[in-house]
């Protein structure tokens, strides 16, 4: 069935409705904050945002206890991974008010409605890009996540899940894909819950990092995390009870602490991941094997496509750069910088 096209008037109406909903949510949040303040607040303390349900945020205190909080106005959009200052309500210390947010070390964003950037997670230093044998990996999507990671900056790791489903030509394509990314310096992990393979390597990779799992819907991100943390159902129950939101599902990014000294963030599955608002320089920086040639072209404003004396074009002719990756670079430039 063909997608129904939305005309300009309908788009304006949708934007207007969404803006009204945002304003209403902020108004309700402010009223809740004022009510808690009137009831009295305890001393300021540090906390970690575990997830954001819209009007309510779950904050973890230094004792790992969860608190349902609202944020003061003018703090901007808070996301899981944010380090915050908050005060508990004296009337109910399970509730509180976030009064400040600490400076972020990084912020991963994705395009929301109308291309407007929507924050996903803060203070991450590693991105686990999850693909699967089925649905088959999309190198162009992987490359866009790599660009986002390189510019954050965060260490990207490519994880190919469900390798128990490898067979025939499928096996050949996946093997080549793994080899292509390893050859340019990326770590690639293959895993399967069915054969219990790859998890020791994955756990070691996650230690001492704050990592976010990203990828298409259906690639098994939540299943991987459940396999890594058998006790996760207990934590999910705690989240649901603390938030009052019922059974927790991955509709917003959610943070979990690993027993082995690491933090993982489960993000909602996506149908796509775009790079709107990216510059040509940021896209080039995201291709690690191309950027080392920048500054060596004959012309300082070289677009690396048809110009004479282009160092990247010469490297391509010499076989130093993969044609597939260069095609991906051109496709990304043409799609997101026009």
C-alpha positions in Angstrom: 0.0 0.0 0.0 1.4 3.4 -1.0 2.1 5.9 1.8 -0.5 8.6 2.3 1.0 12.0 1.5 0.5 14.7 4.1 -0.1 18.2 2.6 1.3 21.4 4.0 -2.0 22.3 5.8 -2.1 18.9 7.5 1.6 19.2 8.5 1.0 22.6 10.1 -2.0 21.2 12.0 0.0 18.3 13.3 2.8 20.6 14.4 0.3 22.9 16.1 -1.3 20.0 18.0 2.1 18.7 19.1 3.1 22.1 20.3 -0.1 22.4 22.3 0.6 19.0 23.9 4.2 20.0 24.7 3.0 23.2 26.3 0.3 21.4 28.3 2.9 18.8 29.5 5.3 21.6 30.6 2.4 23.4 32.4 1.5 20.2 34.2 5.1 19.5 35.1 5.5 23.1 36.5 2.3 22.7 38.6 3.6 19.4 40.0 7.0 21.0 40.8 5.3 24.0 42.5 3.1 21.6 44.5 6.1 19.5 45.7 8.0 22.7 46.6 5.1 24.0 48.7 5.0 20.7 50.6 8.7 21.1 51.3 11.9 19.7 49.8 14.9 18.0 51.3 18.5 18.9 50.8 20.1 19.0 47.3 21.6 15.7 46.2 23.2 14.1 43.1 21.2 11.7 40.9 21.3 9.9 37.6 18.4 10.0 35.2 17.4 6.4 34.3 14.6 7.1 31.9 12.3 9.9 30.8 8.6 9.1 30.5 7.7 12.6 29.3 6.2 14.4 32.3 8.0 12.1 34.8 11.7 11.2 35.0 13.1 8.3 37.1 16.2 9.4 39.0 18.5 7.0 40.8 20.1 8.2 44.0 23.5 7.3 45.4 22.0 4.2 47.1 20.5 3.0 43.8 17.0 3.8 44.9 14.6 5.1 42.3 12.6 8.3 42.6 9.8 9.7 40.4 10.8 13.3 39.6 9.7 16.4 37.7 12.1 18.9 36.3 12.1 22.7 36.9 11.5 24.8 33.9 14.3 26.0 31.6 16.4 22.8 32.1 15.8 21.7 28.6 15.0 18.1 27.6 16.6 15.7 30.1 17.5 12.1 29.0 18.8 8.9 30.5 22.5 9.3 31.4 22.1 12.9 32.6 23.7 13.7 35.9 21.4 15.9 37.9 20.9 17.8 41.2 17.5 17.0 42.7 15.6 17.4 46.0 13.3 14.8 47.5 9.8 15.8 48.5 9.4 15.7 52.3 5.8 14.5 52.1 6.9 11.6 49.9 10.6 10.9 49.5 9.8 8.7 46.5 9.0 11.9 44.6 11.2 14.9 43.9 12.2 17.9 41.8 15.2 18.1 39.5 16.6 21.6 40.0 19.8 21.5 37.8 21.6 19.3 35.3 25.4 18.8 35.3 27.4 19.6 32.2 27.2 16.8 29.6 30.2 15.1 28.3 28.3 13.9 25.2 24.7 13.9 23.8 23.5 11.4 21.2 20.5 12.8 19.2 18.3 11.5 16.4 16.0 13.3 14.0 12.4 13.5 15.3 9.3 14.9 13.7 10.1 17.3 10.9 13.8 16.6 11.1 14.1 18.3 14.5 16.8 16.7 16.7 15.6 14.7 19.6 18.0 13.7 22.4 18.4 10.0 23.1 21.1 9.7 25.8 23.7 11.7 27.6 27.3 11.0 28.8 27.8 7.9 26.7 31.3 6.9 25.5 30.5 3.8 23.4 27.8 3.0 20.8 26.9 -0.6 20.1 25.5 -0.7 16.6 23.3 -3.8 16.5 22.4 -5.5 13.3 21.2 -9.1 12.7 21.5 -11.8 10.2 17.7 -11.5 9.8 16.7 -8.8 9.0 19.9 -8.6 7.0 22.4 -5.9 7.9 22.2 -2.6 6.0 25.8 -1.2 5.6 24.5 2.3 4.7 22.6 2.4 8.1 25.7 1.1 9.9 27.8 3.8 8.2 25.4 6.6 9.4 25.6 5.3 13.0 29.5 5.3 12.6 29.4 8.9 11.5 27.3 9.9 14.5 29.7 8.0 16.8 32.9 9.5 15.4 31.5 13.0 15.7 30.1 12.6 19.3 32.8 11.3 19.9 32.2 7.8 21.2 33.8 4.5 20.4 31.6 2.5 17.9 31.3 -1.3 18.1 29.5 -3.2 15.4 27.5 -6.2 16.7 26.0 -8.8 14.3 23.3 -10.7 16.2 21.5 -14.0 15.4 24.5 -15.6 13.7 22.9 -19.0 14.2 20.8 -18.1 11.2 23.8 -18.0 8.8 23.5 -20.1 5.7 24.6 -20.2 2.1 25.0 -16.8 0.3 23.8 -15.1 3.5 26.9 -16.5 5.2 29.2 -15.2 2.5 27.7 -11.7 2.6 27.9 -11.4 6.4 31.5 -12.7 6.5 32.5 -10.1 3.9 30.7 -7.4 5.8 32.6 -8.3 9.0 35.9 -8.4 7.2 35.3 -5.0 5.5 34.7 -3.2 8.8 37.5 -5.0 10.7 39.9 -4.1 7.9 39.3 -0.3 8.5 39.8 -0.7 12.2 36.4 -1.3 13.8 35.7 -3.9 16.4 33.0 -6.4 15.2 31.3 -8.9 17.6 29.1 -11.7 16.4 26.5 -13.1 18.8 23.7 -15.6 19.2 21.4 -16.2 22.1 20.6 -19.6 20.7 24.2 -20.8 20.7 25.2 -18.6 23.6 28.1 -17.2 21.6 29.8 -13.8 21.6 28.6 -12.7 25.1 31.9 -13.0 26.9 33.5 -10.7 24.3 30.5 -8.3 24.5 30.6 -8.2 28.4 34.4 -7.5 28.3 33.8 -4.7 25.7 31.1 -3.1 27.9 33.1 -3.0 31.1 34.0 0.5 32.5 32.0 2.2 29.7 28.6 3.8 29.3 27.2 2.2 26.2 24.0 2.6 24.2 22.6 -0.1 22.1 21.1 1.2 18.8 19.7 -0.3 15.7 16.6 -1.2 13.7 13.5 -2.7 15.4 13.7 -6.5 15.4 17.5 -6.9 15.6 17.3 -8.2 19.2 18.7 -5.3 21.3 16.5 -5.9 24.3 17.0 -9.7 24.0 20.7 -9.2 24.1 20.5 -7.1 27.2 18.2 -9.6 28.9 20.7 -12.3 28.1 23.6 -10.2 29.5 21.6 -9.5 32.7 19.4 -12.4 33.8 18.3 -10.3 36.8 16.9 -7.6 34.4 13.3 -8.6 34.9 13.6 -7.6 38.5 15.0 -4.2 37.5 12.2 -3.8 34.9 9.7 -4.5 37.6 11.3 -1.9 39.8 11.2 0.7 37.0 7.5 0.0 36.4 6.6 0.2 40.0 8.6 3.4 40.6 7.2 5.1 37.5 3.6 4.1 37.8 3.6 3.5 34.1 2.8 -0.2 34.2 4.8 -2.8 32.4 8.0 -1.3 31.1 8.7 -1.5 27.3 11.5 0.1 25.3 9.5 3.2 24.2 12.2 5.5 25.6 15.9 5.0 26.2 16.5 3.3 29.6 19.7 2.9 31.6 20.8 -0.3 33.4 23.9 -0.9 35.5 25.9 -4.0 34.8 27.2 -6.1 37.7 30.6 -6.1 35.9 31.2 -2.3 36.3 29.5 -0.8 33.2 26.4 1.0 32.2 24.2 0.0 29.2 21.3 2.0 27.7 18.6 0.2 25.7 17.1 2.5 23.1 13.9 2.1 21.2 14.2 0.4 17.8 14.0 2.6 14.8 13.0 2.2 11.2 15.8 4.5 10.0 18.5 6.8 11.3 19.2 10.1 9.6 22.0 12.7 9.8 20.0 15.9 9.2 21.9 19.1 10.3 25.2 17.4 9.6 27.9 19.3 7.6 30.0 17.9 4.8 33.0 18.1 7.2 31.3 16.0 9.9 30.3 13.4 7.3 33.8 13.2 6.0 35.2 12.9 9.6 32.8 10.0 10.1 34.7 7.9 7.5 37.9 7.2 9.3 39.7 5.8 6.3 39.0 8.9 4.2 39.7 11.7 6.7 43.4 11.0 6.8 43.6 12.2 3.2 42.0 15.6 4.0 44.4 18.5 3.5 46.3 16.6 0.8 44.2 17.5 -2.2 45.3 20.0 -4.8 42.4 22.3 -4.1 41.5 23.3 -0.5 37.8 23.3 -1.4 37.9 19.8 -3.1 34.6 17.9 -3.0 36.5 14.6 -3.5 34.3 13.7 -6.5 35.6 14.8 -9.9 38.3 17.4 -9.0 41.8 17.0 -10.4 44.5 16.3 -7.8 42.1 14.8 -5.3 44.0 12.7 -2.7 40.9 10.6 -1.8 40.2 9.8 -5.5 43.9 8.8 -5.9 43.7 6.6 -2.8 40.6 5.0 -4.3 42.4 4.2 -7.6 45.3 2.7 -5.6 43.0 0.3 -3.8 43.6 2.0 -0.4 39.9 2.8 0.0 36.9 0.5 -0.4 34.7 1.4 -3.4 31.6 0.4 -1.4 32.5 2.7 1.5 33.4 5.6 -0.9 30.0 5.1 -2.5 28.4 5.2 0.9 30.2 8.5 1.6 29.0 10.0 -1.7 25.4 8.8 -1.0 25.5 10.4 2.5 26.9 13.7 1.2 24.3 13.9 -1.5 21.4 13.0 0.8 22.2 15.1 3.8 24.1 18.2 2.6 21.9 19.5 -0.2 
